[in-house]
């Protein structure tokens, strides 16, 4: 798997897929990781945007997690990712995005460094109900020197502007911040397009 952006991916629009097998000419795999806190919508985003049936490692939450996982703000959540999610998007005949959704609970954070290996860039998905969960993800990406954007998954309810979220995260003005609905395929695709454009802007500097 190549981790560098090729010229063929320039101006990628993530055209509507036909849910067909991967084209034999595809030779440039671009790995992207979606990170964020517990229950922020990482699995949902991978599911909504993947052109293949995603691989996921969701398990039912049990009493064993009481006192270990913090469900504040996402009390209705009944399953959790224990390894990673995986999906795929074909950009064109040669370029393919491989999507990895990282587990959100602190007890699984040790897996992140391995998921980051060979990664082109990342999306930090944030939920304003649990914004503090995003700090670790941002810190780890900055420590790795990995380009990333931040996407606010809008769950409705209390509204915050992107400027307020940027201030709360103490986010650099050079890091793109967008809003999305992880349940919506088109919205999730726009997040990935924003990341690809950010990567190209950095490459052009």
Residue pairs with C-beta under 8 A, 6 or more apart in sequence:
1 29
1 31
1 98
1 118
2 27
2 28
2 29
2 30
3 30
3 31
3 118
3 119
3 120
4 120
5 30
5 120
5 196
5 199
5 200
5 203
6 28
6 94
6 95
8 28
8 91
8 92
8 94
8 95
9 28
9 30
9 91
9 92
9 95
9 196
10 200
12 91
12 92
12 95
12 193
12 196
13 193
14 89
14 91
14 97
14 189
14 192
14 193
15 91
15 92
17 51
17 89
17 90
18 51
19 51
19 52
22 88
22 90
22 96
23 90
23 93
25 93
25 94
26 90
26 93
26 94
26 95
26 96
27 94
28 94
28 95
28 96
29 96
29 98
30 91
30 95
30 96
30 97
30 98
30 120
31 97
31 98
31 100
31 118
31 119
31 120
32 97
32 98
32 99
32 100
32 119
32 120
32 121
32 122
32 123
32 192
32 195
33 99
33 100
33 101
33 102
33 115
33 116
33 119
33 122
33 123
34 42
34 45
34 46
34 85
34 99
34 100
34 101
34 102
34 122
34 123
34 125
35 42
35 102
35 112
35 122
35 123
35 124
35 125
35 137
35 140
35 141
36 42
36 102
36 104
36 124
36 125
36 126
36 127
36 133
36 134
36 137
37 104
37 126
37 127
37 130
37 132
37 133
37 134
37 136
37 137
38 69
38 70
38 71
38 74
38 77
38 80
38 104
38 105
38 130
38 133
39 71
39 73
39 74
39 77
39 80
39 104
39 127
39 130
40 104
40 125
40 126
40 127
40 130
40 133
40 134
40 153
41 125
41 127
41 153
41 182
41 183
42 81
42 85
42 101
42 102
42 104
42 125
42 182
43 56
43 58
43 81
43 85
43 101
44 182
44 183
45 101
45 123
45 125
45 153
45 180
45 182
45 188
45 191
46 54
46 56
46 85
46 86
46 87
46 99
46 101
47 54
47 56
47 85
47 87
48 182
48 183
48 184
48 185
48 188
49 87
49 89
49 99
49 185
49 188
49 189
49 192
50 87
50 88
50 89
50 99
51 87
51 88
51 89
51 90
52 87
52 88
54 85
54 86
54 87
55 85
55 86
55 87
56 81
56 85
56 86
56 101
57 81
57 82
57 83
57 84
57 85
58 79
58 80
58 81
58 82
59 79
59 80
59 82
60 78
60 79
61 69
61 77
61 78
61 79
61 80
65 80
68 105
68 107
69 80
69 105
69 107
71 77
72 130
73 127
73 129
73 130
74 127
74 129
74 130
80 103
80 104
80 105
81 101
81 102
81 103
81 104
81 108
82 103
82 108
83 103
83 108
83 111
84 100
84 101
84 102
84 103
84 111
84 115
85 99
85 100
85 101
86 98
86 99
86 100
86 101
87 98
87 99
87 101
88 96
88 97
88 98
88 99
89 96
89 97
89 99
89 189
89 192
90 96
90 97
91 97
97 192
99 192
100 115
100 119
102 108
102 111
102 112
102 115
103 109
103 111
104 133
106 136
109 136
109 140
112 140
113 140
113 144
116 122
116 140
116 141
116 144
116 146
119 146
120 147
120 199
121 146
121 147
121 148
121 149
121 195
121 196
121 198
121 199
122 141
122 146
122 147
122 148
122 149
122 195
123 148
123 149
123 150
123 151
123 191
123 192
123 195
124 134
124 137
124 138
124 141
124 148
124 149
124 150
124 151
125 151
125 153
125 182
126 133
126 134
126 150
126 151
126 152
126 153
126 165
126 169
127 133
127 152
127 153
127 155
128 152
128 155
128 158
128 160
128 165
129 155
129 157
129 158
131 165
131 168
131 169
134 150
134 169
135 169
138 148
138 150
138 169
138 171
141 148
147 195
147 198
147 199
147 202
148 175
148 195
149 175
149 176
149 177
149 178
149 191
149 194
149 195
149 198
150 165
150 169
150 171
150 175
150 176
150 177
150 178
151 177
151 178
151 179
151 180
151 191
151 194
152 160
152 162
152 165
152 177
152 178
152 179
152 180
153 180
153 181
153 182
154 179
154 180
154 181
160 168
162 177
162 178
162 179
165 171
165 177
166 173
166 177
171 177
176 194
176 195
176 198
178 190
178 191
178 194
180 187
180 188
180 190
180 191
181 187
181 188
182 188
